[in-house]
């Protein structure tokens, strides 16, 4: 597909008041904004660092602005210079403020002449929060080291000095030098046939926010899955991944029929080592994905549907601040369900929606009232904390409610118009609502009141009249679970032989928080859940078994925790262990073995959890 032409960046900028509400960046975009980034990077695997040169093209907003303020974290700055139209450089004075634990170091560059471009020469820290460097032993094939980034939420600043706010979008080009046997990929157009010559160039012509900057490098093979899609992974993984994701082109075509053309050219997937802390990351042109979805039966490929859906909701139309992140994740989760339904049937889509809704119902009441809102008051909400189940599951529930009230055809047309209207822009919740009111709510009166819309967005909890999808399979599982717990059905009489992954997840999710040990042991004897290769089932099973007091599962749980660094699949087991007698010491032993293979984000979460448990003793 032909890429769309570049847009006039000035037209993409938000009103100044919207910038002022972003508490997670030092940038001052009311003074000056980055419109283009030109990167030159050298991968230094032995020292676990990037040697970088970032050239920033600037658009000055305030004629009296005395400086350019950027976000950084743990960067070693070598020099900063202004770049003239004639190519000549002029040194610039700069100052790094003391490090803030959340925001990093504020970089203030004196720019009295308002240069059109500023160049920064720097080196990243081996402990950069947005990068992970793996030794060959920590990879699947154990031949070459591996490196990958995770910039969301505010970690791009740990490997590039920039304005690290989703409100600010810029195009970028990059040149990357690497060892000759290492393949490099980025969140830009990638060439599957690029020779392994250590010299890579990338172009992202569309303006993107900083959290979508991404890079990966290692022993990476490629398999095409369609005319505009391919899977990238280590050689021993790439075949399995290509089979699991063989429906990618159908997913793209399905989404296009619903919401308009795919505007990014290619949709490739990089399957990362198991230490990747998230399920997937929607980096434009190159989704980063966890290998934990490779279970062989396509039962977890909704992750790909989710990351692909971000090509419309998130990458195309972006939340302007982390407070507004439900505009990315809630809309995307809704679109994911529509893609899943079109390709794999309404039953699976309804099961997944019901799974998430039931989990949210169980958890939301324990959250602070502000955290229960789709658009919370930004005070007291860290950027990473904004990515909660509320943004994903309450957001998608709201959109399913809109679809139900207005009808699918009407709501599809509205959502398509929304994507087109705000294409390649970052917007606030209020901008979205200002568009929704005349184009949906008032255009089709009597379907849904404005007060109901505001209750969904600004109210705590879940509206009492929120509808849930029906799932006959789940209804049967509810009946069998109740009978089993009441002693009216033996474990081996459960209809679990034919359950898919989602049905096992549902059965385990709705077991009592503390299930009797005897019941846990009966389930394991009948269905051999300990040692399951399915990480979604394993996380739920080990959490229940540990909490019930079944120490026999601890070694298998430890193997799961050491092998997998995905936060969602690992942290619940640490939480279960530290809450049991002797479990805290065991959790510390497991973490000591696992730490080297965890991403810095995972390390921080686990260390905080263990420290809190120690303090509570």
VEXDREN-2710 file (C-alpha; in Angstrom, 1 decimal):
% VEXDREN-2710
k/r/px/py/pz
1/UNK/0.0/0.0/0.0
2/UNK/1.2/3.5/-0.8
3/UNK/2.1/5.6/2.2
4/UNK/0.1/8.7/2.7
5/UNK/2.0/12.0/2.2
6/UNK/3.5/13.8/5.1
7/UNK/1.2/16.2/6.9
8/UNK/1.7/19.8/7.9
9/UNK/2.9/19.3/11.4
10/UNK/1.7/22.7/12.7
11/UNK/-1.8/21.6/12.1
12/UNK/-1.4/18.6/14.4
13/UNK/-0.6/20.5/17.5
14/UNK/-3.0/20.8/20.4
15/UNK/-4.3/23.9/22.0
16/UNK/-1.8/25.3/24.6
17/UNK/-4.1/24.4/27.5
18/UNK/-4.0/20.8/26.5
19/UNK/-0.2/20.8/26.8
20/UNK/-0.3/22.3/30.3
21/UNK/-2.2/19.3/31.6
22/UNK/0.6/16.8/30.9
23/UNK/2.4/16.2/34.2
24/UNK/4.8/13.5/33.0
25/UNK/7.1/15.6/30.8
26/UNK/9.4/18.5/31.3
27/UNK/8.9/19.6/27.7
28/UNK/7.5/23.1/27.0
29/UNK/5.7/22.7/23.7
30/UNK/4.0/26.0/24.1
31/UNK/7.5/27.4/23.5
32/UNK/8.9/25.0/20.9
33/UNK/8.1/21.6/19.4
34/UNK/10.1/18.8/17.7
35/UNK/8.7/18.1/14.2
36/UNK/11.3/15.6/13.0
37/UNK/14.0/13.4/14.6
38/UNK/17.1/12.2/12.8
39/UNK/18.9/9.4/14.8
40/UNK/22.3/7.9/14.3
41/UNK/22.9/5.0/16.7
42/UNK/25.7/2.5/17.2
43/UNK/24.9/-0.7/19.1
44/UNK/27.5/-1.5/21.7
45/UNK/26.6/-5.0/23.0
46/UNK/29.7/-5.5/25.2
47/UNK/29.0/-2.2/27.1
48/UNK/25.2/-2.5/26.9
49/UNK/24.8/0.9/25.5
50/UNK/23.8/3.0/22.5
51/UNK/26.2/5.6/21.2
52/UNK/23.7/8.1/19.9
53/UNK/23.4/11.3/17.9
54/UNK/19.9/12.9/17.8
55/UNK/19.3/15.8/15.5
56/UNK/16.0/17.6/16.3
57/UNK/14.1/19.8/13.8
58/UNK/12.4/22.5/15.8
59/UNK/9.3/24.7/15.3
60/UNK/9.6/27.7/17.6
61/UNK/6.2/28.9/19.1
62/UNK/7.4/31.7/21.3
63/UNK/9.7/34.3/19.8
64/UNK/11.0/35.1/23.3
65/UNK/11.7/31.5/24.3
66/UNK/15.1/31.4/26.0
67/UNK/15.7/27.6/25.9
68/UNK/14.8/24.2/24.6
69/UNK/13.7/21.8/27.4
70/UNK/13.9/18.1/26.8
71/UNK/13.2/14.9/28.8
72/UNK/16.1/12.5/29.5
73/UNK/16.8/9.7/31.9
74/UNK/20.4/8.5/32.7
75/UNK/21.8/9.8/29.5
76/UNK/25.5/10.8/29.4
77/UNK/25.6/14.0/27.2
78/UNK/28.8/14.5/25.3
79/UNK/28.0/17.7/23.5
80/UNK/25.1/19.8/22.2
81/UNK/25.2/22.1/19.2
82/UNK/23.1/24.2/16.9
83/UNK/23.0/23.1/13.3
84/UNK/22.9/26.0/10.7
85/UNK/21.3/25.9/7.3
86/UNK/24.9/25.9/5.9
87/UNK/25.8/22.8/7.9
88/UNK/28.0/24.7/10.3
89/UNK/27.7/23.9/14.0
90/UNK/27.7/26.1/17.1
91/UNK/28.2/24.7/20.6
92/UNK/25.2/25.3/23.0
93/UNK/25.3/25.6/26.7
94/UNK/23.1/23.2/28.6
95/UNK/22.3/22.0/32.1
96/UNK/20.9/18.7/33.5
97/UNK/18.7/19.0/36.6
98/UNK/19.0/16.5/39.5
99/UNK/17.3/13.2/38.7
100/UNK/13.7/12.8/39.6
101/UNK/12.7/9.1/40.2
102/UNK/9.7/9.2/37.9
103/UNK/10.6/11.9/35.3
104/UNK/14.4/11.5/35.0
105/UNK/16.6/14.6/34.4
106/UNK/15.3/17.8/32.9
107/UNK/17.7/18.9/30.1
108/UNK/17.7/22.7/29.5
109/UNK/19.5/23.9/26.4
110/UNK/20.2/27.6/26.0
111/UNK/19.0/28.6/22.5
112/UNK/19.1/32.4/22.2
113/UNK/19.2/32.3/18.4
114/UNK/16.3/29.8/18.0
115/UNK/18.1/27.4/15.7
116/UNK/16.1/25.3/13.3
117/UNK/18.0/22.2/14.4
118/UNK/19.8/21.0/17.5
119/UNK/22.1/18.1/17.6
120/UNK/22.8/16.1/20.8
121/UNK/25.6/13.6/21.1
122/UNK/25.1/11.1/24.0
123/UNK/25.4/7.6/25.3
124/UNK/22.8/5.6/27.1
125/UNK/23.2/3.9/30.4
126/UNK/23.5/0.1/30.7
127/UNK/20.5/0.3/33.0
128/UNK/18.4/2.4/30.7
129/UNK/14.7/1.8/31.8
130/UNK/13.6/1.6/28.2
131/UNK/16.2/-0.9/26.9
132/UNK/17.0/-4.5/27.7
133/UNK/20.2/-6.2/26.8
134/UNK/20.3/-10.0/26.8
135/UNK/23.3/-12.2/26.7
136/UNK/23.3/-15.1/24.2
137/UNK/22.4/-17.5/27.1
138/UNK/19.2/-15.5/27.7
139/UNK/17.9/-16.0/24.2
140/UNK/16.1/-19.0/22.6
141/UNK/19.0/-20.0/20.3
142/UNK/21.8/-18.9/22.5
143/UNK/24.0/-17.7/19.7
144/UNK/24.0/-13.9/19.7
145/UNK/23.0/-11.2/22.2
146/UNK/19.7/-9.5/21.9
147/UNK/18.5/-5.9/22.6
148/UNK/15.0/-4.4/22.5
149/UNK/13.3/-1.3/23.6
150/UNK/10.0/-0.6/25.5
151/UNK/9.3/3.2/25.3
152/UNK/5.8/3.3/26.7
153/UNK/4.9/5.0/28.9
154/UNK/7.8/7.5/29.5
155/UNK/10.9/5.4/28.8
156/UNK/11.8/6.8/25.3
157/UNK/13.8/9.5/27.2
158/UNK/16.1/6.8/28.5
159/UNK/17.5/6.2/25.0
160/UNK/16.8/9.4/23.1
161/UNK/16.7/13.0/24.4
162/UNK/13.4/14.4/23.3
163/UNK/10.0/15.8/24.3
164/UNK/8.6/12.6/25.8
165/UNK/4.9/13.3/25.7
166/UNK/2.2/11.6/23.7
167/UNK/0.9/15.1/22.8
168/UNK/3.9/15.8/20.6
169/UNK/4.2/13.9/17.3
170/UNK/7.2/13.9/14.9
171/UNK/8.4/11.9/11.9
172/UNK/11.8/10.3/12.1
173/UNK/14.7/8.7/10.2
174/UNK/17.5/6.6/11.6
175/UNK/20.8/5.1/10.7
176/UNK/21.9/2.2/12.9
177/UNK/25.3/0.5/13.0
178/UNK/25.4/-3.1/14.4
179/UNK/27.6/-6.2/14.3
180/UNK/27.3/-7.8/10.9
181/UNK/25.5/-10.9/12.0
182/UNK/22.8/-8.9/13.8
183/UNK/19.5/-7.9/12.3
184/UNK/18.1/-4.5/13.4
185/UNK/14.4/-3.5/13.2
186/UNK/12.6/-0.3/14.2
187/UNK/9.1/1.1/14.4
188/UNK/9.4/2.2/10.7
189/UNK/9.3/0.5/7.4
190/UNK/11.5/-2.6/7.5
191/UNK/13.0/-4.6/4.6
192/UNK/12.7/-8.4/5.2
193/UNK/15.4/-8.9/2.6
194/UNK/17.9/-6.5/4.1
195/UNK/21.4/-8.1/4.1
196/UNK/23.0/-8.7/7.5
197/UNK/25.7/-6.2/6.8
198/UNK/25.6/-4.1/10.0
199/UNK/24.3/-1.0/8.3
200/UNK/20.6/-0.2/8.5
201/UNK/18.5/2.9/7.6
202/UNK/14.9/3.5/8.6
203/UNK/12.2/6.0/7.7
204/UNK/9.0/6.7/9.5
205/UNK/7.3/9.5/7.4
206/UNK/4.2/9.7/9.6
207/UNK/4.3/11.8/12.8
208/UNK/4.2/9.6/15.8
209/UNK/4.5/10.2/19.6
210/UNK/7.8/9.3/21.4
211/UNK/6.4/6.3/23.1
212/UNK/6.1/4.6/19.7
213/UNK/9.9/4.9/19.1
214/UNK/11.2/1.3/19.1
215/UNK/14.3/-0.7/18.2
216/UNK/15.2/-4.4/18.3
217/UNK/18.4/-6.2/17.4
218/UNK/19.6/-9.8/17.5
219/UNK/19.7/-13.2/15.8
220/UNK/16.4/-12.5/13.9
221/UNK/15.1/-14.5/11.0
222/UNK/12.1/-13.5/8.9
223/UNK/9.1/-15.3/7.4
224/UNK/6.5/-13.6/5.2
225/UNK/2.9/-14.1/6.2
226/UNK/1.3/-12.0/3.5
227/UNK/1.9/-9.3/0.8
228/UNK/2.4/-6.6/3.5
229/UNK/3.2/-8.6/6.6
230/UNK/6.0/-10.8/8.0
231/UNK/7.1/-12.4/11.3
232/UNK/10.5/-11.7/12.7
233/UNK/11.9/-13.9/15.4
234/UNK/14.9/-16.0/16.5
235/UNK/15.4/-18.8/13.9
236/UNK/14.1/-21.6/16.2
237/UNK/10.9/-19.6/16.9
238/UNK/10.1/-18.0/13.5
239/UNK/8.4/-21.0/12.0
240/UNK/6.1/-21.5/14.9
241/UNK/5.3/-17.8/15.1
242/UNK/4.6/-17.6/11.3
243/UNK/2.1/-20.5/11.7
244/UNK/0.4/-18.9/14.7
245/UNK/0.1/-15.5/13.0
246/UNK/-0.7/-16.8/9.5
247/UNK/-4.1/-14.9/9.6
248/UNK/-2.5/-11.5/9.9
249/UNK/-3.4/-10.4/6.3
250/UNK/-7.0/-11.4/6.9
251/UNK/-7.0/-9.3/10.1
252/UNK/-5.7/-6.3/8.3
253/UNK/-8.3/-6.7/5.6
254/UNK/-11.1/-7.2/8.1
255/UNK/-10.1/-4.0/10.0
256/UNK/-9.9/-2.0/6.8
257/UNK/-13.5/-3.0/5.9
258/UNK/-14.7/-1.8/9.2
259/UNK/-12.6/1.4/9.8
260/UNK/-10.9/2.5/6.6
261/UNK/-7.5/1.9/4.9
262/UNK/-4.4/0.7/6.8
263/UNK/-2.2/3.7/6.5
264/UNK/1.2/2.5/7.6
265/UNK/2.3/0.4/4.6
266/UNK/3.4/-2.8/6.3
267/UNK/2.4/-4.6/9.4
268/UNK/5.2/-6.8/10.7
269/UNK/5.6/-8.6/14.0
270/UNK/8.7/-9.1/16.1
271/UNK/8.4/-12.0/18.5
272/UNK/10.8/-11.1/21.4
273/UNK/12.5/-13.3/24.0
274/UNK/10.3/-14.2/27.0
275/UNK/11.6/-11.3/29.1
276/UNK/9.5/-8.8/27.2
277/UNK/7.4/-7.2/30.0
278/UNK/4.1/-6.9/28.1
279/UNK/1.9/-9.0/25.9
280/UNK/2.5/-6.7/22.9
281/UNK/3.5/-3.2/21.9
282/UNK/1.9/-1.5/19.0
283/UNK/5.0/0.1/17.5
284/UNK/4.1/1.4/14.1
285/UNK/4.9/-1.0/11.2
286/UNK/6.5/-3.5/13.7
287/UNK/4.5/-4.8/16.6
288/UNK/6.6/-6.2/19.4
289/UNK/5.0/-9.4/20.8
290/UNK/5.5/-11.9/23.6
291/UNK/6.3/-15.5/22.8
292/UNK/3.8/-16.6/25.5
293/UNK/1.0/-16.3/22.9
294/UNK/2.6/-19.1/20.8
295/UNK/0.5/-22.0/22.2
296/UNK/0.0/-23.7/18.8
297/UNK/-3.8/-23.4/18.5
298/UNK/-4.2/-19.7/17.7
299/UNK/-6.2/-19.3/20.9
300/UNK/-4.3/-16.2/22.0
301/UNK/-3.9/-14.5/18.6
302/UNK/-6.3/-11.8/19.8
303/UNK/-3.1/-10.1/21.0
304/UNK/-2.2/-9.6/17.3
305/UNK/-5.8/-8.3/16.7
306/UNK/-5.3/-5.9/19.6
307/UNK/-1.9/-4.5/18.4
308/UNK/-3.1/-4.3/14.8
309/UNK/-6.2/-2.4/16.0
310/UNK/-3.8/0.2/17.5
311/UNK/-3.0/1.1/13.9
312/UNK/-6.3/3.0/14.0
313/UNK/-6.8/3.7/17.7
314/UNK/-3.6/4.8/19.3
315/UNK/-1.1/5.1/16.5
316/UNK/-3.4/7.0/14.1
317/UNK/-5.5/8.8/16.8
318/UNK/-3.4/9.1/19.9
319/UNK/-4.3/10.0/23.5
320/UNK/-2.7/13.4/24.2
321/UNK/-1.7/12.5/27.8
322/UNK/-1.5/9.4/29.9
323/UNK/-4.6/10.5/31.7
324/UNK/-6.4/10.0/28.4
325/UNK/-4.9/6.6/27.6
326/UNK/-8.3/4.9/27.5
327/UNK/-8.7/6.6/24.1
328/UNK/-6.0/4.2/22.9
329/UNK/-6.6/1.1/24.9
330/UNK/-10.4/1.1/25.4
331/UNK/-11.1/1.8/21.7
332/UNK/-8.5/-0.7/20.7
333/UNK/-9.9/-3.4/22.9
334/UNK/-13.3/-2.8/21.3
335/UNK/-11.9/-3.0/17.8
336/UNK/-9.9/-6.1/18.7
337/UNK/-13.2/-7.8/19.6
338/UNK/-14.7/-6.9/16.3
339/UNK/-11.7/-8.3/14.4
340/UNK/-11.8/-11.5/16.5
341/UNK/-15.5/-11.9/15.9
342/UNK/-15.2/-11.5/12.2
343/UNK/-12.4/-14.1/11.9
344/UNK/-13.0/-16.5/14.7
345/UNK/-16.7/-16.2/15.6
346/UNK/-18.9/-14.3/18.0
347/UNK/-18.6/-17.0/20.6
348/UNK/-14.9/-16.4/21.1
349/UNK/-15.2/-12.6/21.0
350/UNK/-18.0/-12.7/23.6
351/UNK/-16.0/-15.0/25.8
352/UNK/-13.0/-12.6/25.8
353/UNK/-15.2/-9.6/26.5
354/UNK/-16.9/-11.4/29.4
355/UNK/-13.6/-12.6/30.8
356/UNK/-12.3/-9.0/30.9
357/UNK/-15.6/-7.6/32.2
358/UNK/-15.9/-10.1/35.0
359/UNK/-12.3/-9.5/36.1
360/UNK/-12.9/-5.8/36.1
361/UNK/-16.0/-6.2/38.2
362/UNK/-14.0/-8.1/40.8
363/UNK/-11.1/-5.7/41.0
364/UNK/-12.5/-2.2/40.4
365/UNK/-14.1/-1.7/43.8
366/UNK/-10.7/-2.1/45.5
367/UNK/-9.2/0.7/43.5
368/UNK/-9.1/4.4/44.6
369/UNK/-12.1/6.2/43.3
370/UNK/-10.0/8.4/40.9
371/UNK/-8.4/5.3/39.4
372/UNK/-11.9/3.9/38.5
373/UNK/-12.5/6.7/36.1
374/UNK/-11.8/6.5/32.4
375/UNK/-10.6/10.1/32.5
376/UNK/-9.2/10.5/36.0
377/UNK/-7.9/13.6/37.7
378/UNK/-4.2/13.5/36.6
379/UNK/-2.9/14.3/40.1
380/UNK/-1.5/11.2/41.8
381/UNK/-1.6/9.0/38.7
382/UNK/1.8/8.0/37.4
383/UNK/2.2/7.5/33.7
384/UNK/2.7/3.7/33.9
385/UNK/-0.2/3.4/36.4
386/UNK/-2.6/4.9/33.8
387/UNK/-2.3/1.6/31.8
388/UNK/-4.7/-0.2/34.1
389/UNK/-7.6/-2.6/33.4
390/UNK/-9.9/0.4/33.6
391/UNK/-8.5/2.0/30.5
392/UNK/-8.7/-1.3/28.6
393/UNK/-11.9/-3.0/29.9
394/UNK/-14.1/-0.2/31.1
395/UNK/-13.2/1.7/27.9
396/UNK/-14.1/-1.2/25.6
397/UNK/-17.3/-1.8/27.7
398/UNK/-18.3/1.8/27.1
399/UNK/-17.9/1.4/23.4
400/UNK/-19.8/-1.9/23.4
401/UNK/-22.6/0.0/25.1
402/UNK/-22.6/2.7/22.5
403/UNK/-22.8/0.0/19.8
404/UNK/-25.7/-1.6/21.5
405/UNK/-27.6/1.7/21.9
406/UNK/-27.0/3.1/18.5
407/UNK/-26.8/-0.1/16.4
408/UNK/-23.7/-1.6/14.9
409/UNK/-24.0/0.0/11.4
410/UNK/-24.5/3.5/12.9
411/UNK/-21.7/3.1/15.4
412/UNK/-19.3/1.6/12.8
413/UNK/-19.8/4.7/10.6
414/UNK/-19.3/7.0/13.5
415/UNK/-16.1/5.3/14.6
416/UNK/-14.7/5.4/11.0
417/UNK/-15.5/9.1/10.8
418/UNK/-13.7/9.6/14.2
419/UNK/-10.6/7.9/12.9
420/UNK/-10.6/10.0/9.7
421/UNK/-11.3/13.3/11.5
422/UNK/-8.5/13.0/14.0
423/UNK/-6.0/11.0/11.8
424/UNK/-2.4/11.5/12.8
425/UNK/-3.4/13.7/15.8
426/UNK/-3.1/13.5/19.5
427/UNK/-6.3/14.4/21.3
428/UNK/-7.8/14.7/24.8
429/UNK/-10.8/13.0/26.2
430/UNK/-12.6/16.4/25.9
431/UNK/-11.8/16.7/22.2
432/UNK/-13.2/13.2/21.7
433/UNK/-16.4/14.1/23.6
434/UNK/-16.8/17.3/21.7
435/UNK/-16.7/15.3/18.5
436/UNK/-19.0/12.6/19.8
437/UNK/-21.8/14.9/21.1
438/UNK/-22.9/16.4/17.7
439/UNK/-21.8/13.4/15.5
440/UNK/-23.4/10.6/17.5
441/UNK/-25.4/11.6/20.6
442/UNK/-27.3/14.5/19.2
443/UNK/-27.4/13.2/15.6
444/UNK/-29.4/10.2/16.8
445/UNK/-31.5/11.5/19.7
446/UNK/-33.2/9.3/22.3
447/UNK/-30.5/6.5/22.1
448/UNK/-28.3/7.6/25.0
449/UNK/-28.3/10.7/27.2
450/UNK/-25.3/13.0/27.6
451/UNK/-25.4/12.4/31.3
452/UNK/-25.0/8.7/30.7
453/UNK/-21.9/9.3/28.6
454/UNK/-20.4/11.5/31.2
455/UNK/-21.1/8.9/33.9
456/UNK/-19.1/6.3/31.9
457/UNK/-16.2/8.7/31.3
458/UNK/-15.9/10.7/34.5
459/UNK/-17.8/8.5/37.0
460/UNK/-16.1/5.9/39.3
461/UNK/-17.0/2.3/39.0
462/UNK/-19.2/0.7/36.3
463/UNK/-22.7/2.0/35.5
464/UNK/-25.4/-0.2/37.0
465/UNK/-27.1/-0.7/33.6
466/UNK/-23.9/-1.9/31.9
467/UNK/-24.7/-4.9/29.7
468/UNK/-22.7/-8.1/29.5
469/UNK/-22.6/-10.4/26.5
470/UNK/-24.0/-13.9/26.9
471/UNK/-21.9/-17.0/26.7
472/UNK/-23.6/-20.4/27.0
473/UNK/-20.3/-22.1/27.5
474/UNK/-19.4/-19.9/30.4
475/UNK/-22.8/-20.5/31.9
476/UNK/-22.2/-24.2/31.8
477/UNK/-18.7/-23.7/33.3
478/UNK/-20.3/-21.6/36.1
479/UNK/-22.7/-24.5/36.9
480/UNK/-19.9/-27.1/36.8
481/UNK/-17.6/-25.0/39.0
482/UNK/-20.3/-24.6/41.6
483/UNK/-21.1/-28.3/41.6
484/UNK/-17.4/-29.2/41.9
485/UNK/-16.9/-26.8/44.9
486/UNK/-20.0/-28.1/46.6
487/UNK/-18.8/-31.6/46.3
488/UNK/-21.6/-32.6/43.9
489/UNK/-19.2/-33.2/40.9
490/UNK/-15.8/-34.9/40.9
491/UNK/-12.9/-33.0/39.3
492/UNK/-12.5/-35.6/36.5
493/UNK/-16.2/-35.2/35.6
494/UNK/-15.8/-31.6/34.6
495/UNK/-16.3/-31.0/30.8
496/UNK/-12.8/-29.6/30.6
497/UNK/-11.5/-32.0/28.0
498/UNK/-13.0/-29.7/25.3
499/UNK/-12.3/-26.3/27.0
500/UNK/-10.3/-23.8/25.0
501/UNK/-7.8/-21.5/26.7
502/UNK/-10.4/-18.8/27.4
503/UNK/-12.7/-21.3/29.1
504/UNK/-10.0/-22.6/31.3
505/UNK/-9.1/-19.0/32.2
506/UNK/-12.7/-18.3/33.1
507/UNK/-13.0/-21.4/35.2
508/UNK/-9.9/-20.5/37.2
509/UNK/-10.6/-16.8/37.4
510/UNK/-13.9/-17.4/39.2
511/UNK/-12.6/-20.0/41.7
512/UNK/-12.7/-18.6/45.3
513/UNK/-9.8/-16.3/46.2
514/UNK/-8.7/-19.0/48.7
515/UNK/-9.8/-22.3/47.3
516/UNK/-9.6/-25.3/49.7
517/UNK/-6.3/-27.2/49.3
518/UNK/-8.2/-30.5/48.7
519/UNK/-10.0/-29.1/45.7
520/UNK/-6.8/-27.8/44.2
521/UNK/-5.2/-31.2/44.6
522/UNK/-8.2/-32.9/43.0
523/UNK/-8.1/-30.6/40.0
524/UNK/-4.4/-31.2/39.5
525/UNK/-4.8/-34.9/39.8
526/UNK/-7.5/-34.9/37.1
527/UNK/-6.2/-32.3/34.7
528/UNK/-2.4/-32.1/35.3
529/UNK/-2.3/-28.3/35.4
530/UNK/1.1/-28.1/37.1
531/UNK/3.7/-27.9/34.4
532/UNK/1.2/-26.6/31.7
533/UNK/3.0/-25.0/28.8
534/UNK/0.1/-22.5/28.4
535/UNK/1.3/-19.4/30.4
536/UNK/-2.2/-17.9/30.7
537/UNK/-3.5/-21.0/32.4
538/UNK/-0.3/-21.5/34.4
539/UNK/-0.4/-18.0/35.9
540/UNK/-3.9/-18.6/37.2
541/UNK/-3.3/-22.1/38.3
542/UNK/-0.1/-21.4/40.2
543/UNK/-1.6/-18.4/41.9
544/UNK/-4.5/-20.4/43.2
545/UNK/-2.4/-23.4/44.2
546/UNK/0.1/-21.3/46.0
547/UNK/-2.6/-19.4/47.9
548/UNK/-4.3/-22.6/48.8
549/UNK/-1.0/-23.8/50.4
550/UNK/0.0/-26.4/47.9
551/UNK/3.8/-26.3/48.2
552/UNK/4.2/-29.1/45.7
553/UNK/3.6/-26.6/42.9
554/UNK/6.3/-24.2/44.0
555/UNK/9.1/-25.7/41.8
556/UNK/6.9/-25.6/38.7
557/UNK/5.8/-22.1/39.6
558/UNK/9.4/-21.0/40.0
559/UNK/10.2/-22.4/36.5
560/UNK/7.3/-20.3/35.1
561/UNK/8.6/-17.2/36.9
562/UNK/12.2/-17.6/35.8
563/UNK/11.2/-18.4/32.2
564/UNK/8.7/-15.6/31.7
565/UNK/9.3/-11.9/32.3
566/UNK/5.9/-10.7/31.2
567/UNK/4.6/-8.6/34.1
568/UNK/1.0/-9.8/33.8
569/UNK/2.0/-13.5/33.9
570/UNK/4.7/-13.3/36.5
571/UNK/3.9/-10.7/39.2
572/UNK/0.7/-12.5/40.4
573/UNK/2.9/-15.5/41.4
574/UNK/5.2/-13.3/43.4
575/UNK/2.1/-11.7/45.1
576/UNK/0.8/-15.2/45.9
577/UNK/4.1/-16.4/47.3
578/UNK/4.8/-13.4/49.6
579/UNK/1.4/-13.9/51.2
580/UNK/2.1/-17.5/52.3
581/UNK/4.2/-18.8/55.2
582/UNK/7.8/-19.2/53.9
583/UNK/6.8/-17.8/50.6
584/UNK/8.6/-14.5/50.9
585/UNK/12.0/-16.2/51.3
586/UNK/11.2/-18.5/48.4
587/UNK/10.1/-15.6/46.2
588/UNK/13.5/-13.9/47.0
589/UNK/15.3/-17.0/45.9
590/UNK/13.3/-17.2/42.7
591/UNK/13.9/-13.6/41.9
592/UNK/17.7/-13.9/42.5
593/UNK/17.7/-16.5/39.7
594/UNK/15.3/-14.7/37.5
595/UNK/16.5/-11.1/37.8
596/UNK/19.2/-11.1/35.1
597/UNK/16.6/-12.2/32.6
598/UNK/13.9/-9.7/33.5
599/UNK/13.4/-6.3/31.8
600/UNK/14.2/-3.3/34.1
601/UNK/10.4/-2.6/34.3
602/UNK/9.8/-6.1/35.6
603/UNK/12.7/-5.9/38.0
604/UNK/11.3/-2.6/39.5
605/UNK/7.8/-4.0/40.1
606/UNK/9.1/-7.3/41.7
607/UNK/11.6/-5.5/43.9
608/UNK/8.9/-3.0/45.1
609/UNK/6.6/-5.9/45.8
610/UNK/9.2/-7.8/47.8
611/UNK/10.2/-4.7/49.7
612/UNK/6.6/-4.0/50.7
613/UNK/6.1/-7.5/51.9
614/UNK/9.3/-7.3/54.0
615/UNK/8.2/-4.1/55.5
616/UNK/4.8/-5.6/56.4
617/UNK/6.4/-8.5/58.3
END
